[in-house]
Amino acid sequence: MSYKVTLAPFDVEFSCEENDTILEAAFKAGVALRHGCKHGGCGACKVKVLDGCVEHNDHATAISEAEIDEDIALLCCSLPEEDVVIELNDDYTLEELTPEFPVAEHPLTLAELTWVTHDIAHLVLTLPEGECFGFRAGQYLEISLRGDENFRSFSMANISTDGGVELLIKLMPNGHFSRYLKDQACAGDALTIRGPFGQFGISDTEAPMVMIAGGSGMAPIMSMLRQLKDEKSTRPIQFFYGARSQEDLFWVDQIKSFSLDLPNFEFIPALSEEPSDSGWQGEKGLITDVVARRTVESLRGSEGYLCGPQGMIDAAVDVLKSKGMFSARIRFDKFLISAD
Ligand SMILES: Cc1cc2nc3c(=O)[nH]c(=O)nc-3n(C[C@H](O)[C@H](O)[C@H](O)COP(=O)(O)OP(=O)(O)OC[C@H]3O[C@@H](n4cnc5c(N)ncnc54)[C@H](O)[C@@H]3O)c2cc1C
């Protein structure tokens, strides 16, 4: 049994199988709907159901009974009970709904695993000969061990033209995929990815960019920097990167070397817990305080690109807005935890 889902005000329709959520069915049909955690916890995929009826599964926590009574639904947890018509936000465009790189599943092999810090792994994954995984810099994929249904989200650190896939993954205590990386992973392992997902990416403007990342939030920023380098961009770019101590910093020389190709690039690493006698000459303190301290001119015409844990992003958005940046020019990817 399947039901028809229509997206208003566009003429876009797809069918949804009985046990699929509307979000899953959209991905299968190559339709990109906005979403966040994909398991009912963040509310990013909330929409109005204009016609027809949906049932929410048990994961739907970011929606109230009152909202459900008013025909609001979370796409990642909604199962249609009949044909439905969904109303999308006014600012959706047809191009966004039908992306250049539709979601697909690919088998893949772990080629290399390197620990770049004590708790961040760099993975290089290769696709079967002749297969290609296209994506925009800033997007993410879902990955699992072949045959395991516990998919986890990670952002690509490379750019699509490289052929393979590079990820930066922070170990989560007792995390499902983290445990595999720490205890079992070895070159040659068979994995599955699906994607690409997400709207995080570089705008098509020449506006100055303020990039802020912490920990493995480096991944999509690295991908964007690689793309900007390929495009020989002359945009002013400041990259603020927060870590606890020197042992949590990685790829510093590689990032600094972007300034050879990007004439207006500045890299500002900052350490929040570095001992005072360590000899560290760079910035100290929380990365958001460092951004606030070093930003003396208005950010009215600039764009923000933020990536990392939710708390850091919320604080960074406040700082950028306090410096004059418009909310609509702040793009971010929150690294939400899958198991919660
Ligand atoms: C769009 C998107 C892109 C992402 N990209 C990346 C990326 O590029 N790199 C990356 O590293 N992560 C990324 N993440 C986050 C990543 O998907 C989650 O951290 C994921 O849950 C890790 O999977 P896991 O199987 O290792 O851990 P899970 O099995 O999901 O478990 C994580 C467990 O760790 C616990 N935990 C979390 N933080 C702490 C803490 N500080 N102390 C103690 N316990 C804790 C949680 O409560 C949970 O029980 C992204 C997330 C999203 C939504």
The ligand as an ORCA input file, in Angstrom:
! r2SCAN-3c Opt
* xyz 0 1
  C      23.850     17.079     10.086
  C      24.850     16.466     11.040
  C      26.174     16.385     10.668
  C      27.108     15.837     11.556
  N      28.424     15.772     11.183
  C      29.332     15.282     12.063
  C      30.732     15.220     11.707
  O      31.152     15.569     10.611
  N      31.593     14.731     12.639
  C      31.158     14.306     13.880
  O      32.000     13.888     14.684
  N      29.852     14.347     14.229
  C      28.929     14.810     13.350
  N      27.611     14.840     13.701
  C      27.209     14.325     15.012
  C      27.089     12.797     14.995
  O      26.162     12.409     14.015
  C      26.605     12.320     16.376
  O      27.508     12.704     17.360
  C      26.386     10.810     16.406
  O      25.452     10.546     17.429
  C      27.667     10.007     16.653
  O      27.325      8.657     16.512
  P      27.869      7.499     17.467
  O      27.270      6.237     16.957
  O      29.337      7.573     17.589
  O      27.255      7.861     18.872
  P      25.765      7.497     19.339
  O      25.525      6.013     19.361
  O      24.818      8.307     18.548
  O      25.795      7.943     20.846
  C      26.305      9.127     21.314
  C      26.213      8.996     22.837
  O      27.176      9.829     23.424
  C      26.558     10.564     24.459
  N      27.280     11.823     24.534
  C      27.263     12.801     23.659
  N      28.099     13.799     24.023
  C      28.653     13.414     25.180
  C      29.590     13.999     26.049
  N      30.123     15.191     25.787
  N      29.944     13.319     27.160
  C      29.375     12.127     27.438
  N      28.462     11.515     26.626
  C      28.117     12.151     25.519
  C      25.132     10.735     24.013
  O      24.264     10.984     25.076
  C      24.863      9.404     23.345
  O      24.392      8.485     24.271
  C      26.670     15.354     12.818
  C      25.319     15.406     13.164
  C      24.414     15.952     12.285
  C      22.960     15.992     12.676
*
